[in-house]
Amino acid sequence: MTEGTQFEYLKICSIEDVPAGGKLSIAVGDLGIVLVNCAGSFHAVADICTHDNGPLGDGELDGCELACPRHGARFDVRNGIATRLPAVTPIPIYPTRVVDGWIEIGIPEG
């Protein structure tokens, strides 16, 4: 996301719905998003591999890296950076916050 981007935060689920090391694939409008719990911190990334547009939500979460089930590309869910080939382009990330035990994801406005 670019600096200065405004977000609309949407309540997604309870923190209990995504335990440590877990993930949850969701759709917000036409956006596919994977919500993950990496070491007790919640992160949200686009549910699409930048290598071949595969569904990242079907892949395994290893620490803070989400692996594409098709060709093994990996992405750091904290910043979206591709950490293993064949992907080289980062995936989009979305801000998250916890409010009263609920996870909210920031979706860009406009």
C-alpha positions in Angstrom: 0.0 0.0 0.0 1.2 3.5 -0.7 1.9 6.0 2.0 -1.1 8.1 2.8 -3.6 5.4 1.8 -6.8 5.6 3.7 -8.4 2.4 5.0 -11.8 1.2 6.0 -11.4 -1.3 8.8 -13.8 -4.3 8.7 -14.5 -6.6 11.6 -13.5 -10.1 10.4 -13.5 -12.6 13.2 -12.7 -13.3 16.8 -9.0 -13.7 17.8 -9.9 -17.3 18.8 -10.8 -18.1 15.2 -7.1 -17.8 14.1 -4.9 -19.6 16.7 -1.1 -19.2 16.7 0.3 -20.7 13.5 -3.2 -20.7 11.9 -4.7 -19.1 8.9 -8.1 -18.2 7.6 -9.0 -17.5 3.9 -11.7 -14.9 3.5 -13.3 -12.8 0.7 -13.9 -9.1 1.2 -15.9 -7.9 -1.8 -13.8 -9.1 -4.8 -10.6 -9.3 -2.7 -9.3 -12.7 -1.6 -7.4 -12.3 1.7 -5.5 -14.7 3.9 -5.5 -13.8 7.6 -2.6 -15.5 9.5 -1.5 -15.6 13.1 2.3 -15.5 13.1 3.8 -15.8 16.6 0.8 -14.1 18.1 0.6 -11.2 15.6 -2.1 -11.0 13.0 -1.3 -10.3 9.4 -3.4 -10.1 6.3 -2.1 -10.7 2.7 -3.6 -11.1 -0.7 -4.6 -14.6 -1.5 -2.7 -14.7 -4.7 0.8 -15.8 -5.6 2.6 -13.2 -7.7 4.4 -16.0 -9.6 1.3 -17.6 -11.2 -1.8 -16.2 -9.5 -2.2 -19.4 -7.4 -4.2 -19.4 -4.2 -1.8 -18.8 -1.2 -4.5 -19.6 1.3 -4.2 -23.3 0.2 -0.5 -23.3 1.2 1.3 -24.0 4.4 2.2 -21.4 7.0 5.8 -22.0 8.3 6.6 -19.5 10.9 5.9 -16.2 9.2 6.2 -17.5 5.7 3.3 -18.6 3.6 4.1 -21.1 0.8 2.3 -21.3 -2.5 1.1 -24.9 -3.0 1.7 -24.8 -6.7 5.4 -24.2 -7.1 6.7 -23.5 -3.6 7.2 -19.8 -3.7 7.2 -18.3 -0.2 6.2 -14.9 1.1 6.8 -13.2 4.5 3.4 -12.4 5.7 4.7 -9.5 7.8 5.8 -7.4 4.8 4.7 -9.4 1.7 8.2 -9.9 0.4 8.9 -12.9 -1.7 11.5 -15.1 0.1 11.8 -18.0 -2.3 11.7 -18.4 -6.0 10.0 -18.7 -8.4 8.2 -15.6 -7.1 10.2 -12.3 -7.0 7.4 -9.7 -6.7 5.9 -9.0 -3.2 2.2 -9.8 -2.5 -0.1 -7.0 -1.3 -0.5 -6.7 2.5 -3.3 -5.2 4.5 -3.1 -3.6 7.9 -4.7 -5.4 10.8 -5.7 -4.4 14.3 -7.4 -6.1 17.3 -10.4 -4.3 18.8 -12.2 -5.8 21.8 -11.1 -9.3 20.9 -12.0 -9.0 17.2 -9.6 -8.9 14.3 -10.1 -6.1 11.8 -8.5 -5.7 8.4 -8.0 -2.4 6.7 -9.2 -2.3 3.1 -8.1 0.6 0.9 -10.9 3.2 0.5 -11.9 4.3 -3.0 
